[in-house]
């Protein structure tokens, strides 16, 4: 069944599924969070994908990605890592939000697991879950894999690679795909080298792909305007966006087929 589903997802000529969406409020401890669930109109078991937002927070961009994944036949859930669905309007505030999450990895893990429990409750998922993330969210999904969260695979789009937690042999079971802008000044060459060594030492099944000419946030159509507004090296790259999404499609189909 999994193999058949994977083969179907790989056929890009198939029409998109009709979908339904809903706001989902959930808790982790005493804290409240606001997620977004997108469901395809399909019958029978279906895998799920969790989407983790950029450092700006849970916004329309991450919801649109959830809709795209649901149209492919996945149960898709855009989680909230900051709480109360809050978003940042300035890089300084975004950095503070992201920094607070990254400074406490056990807490970040609990927040991710709270969202994962929502996904597990959806009909037909049956534990087949992957996660993708953008920028800050890319770093989050890599860290969840490092800490042994039982995911089929994780995909990082222009995400941070350096981390206070490290993958260990036998602990990181998720397949890993990193899609990186080759000209992203936020991802240092030494971070790339250290990440690849970390994955190799931990015997993780991983792929690392650079997109020439692409800088930070290359998948977000709104990145260029934000880059100009805040004088940051952010820019949308249509070609890299298209190629990285296609690579993610193939990766997820393969991860769920095994």
Secondary structure, 3 states (H helix, E strand, C coil): CHHHHHHHHHCCCCCCCCEEEEEEEEEECCEEEEEEEEEECCCCCCCEEEEECCCCECCHHHHHHHHHHHHCCCEEEECCCCCCCCECCCHHHHHHHHHHHHCCHHHHHHHHHHHHHHHHCCCCCCCCEEEEEECHHHHHHHHHHHCCCCCCEEEEECCCCCCCCCCCCCCCCCEEEEEEECCCCCCCHHHHHHHHHHHHHCCCCEEEEEECCCCECCCCCCHHHHHHHHCCCECCCHHHHHHHHHHHHHHHHHHHHC
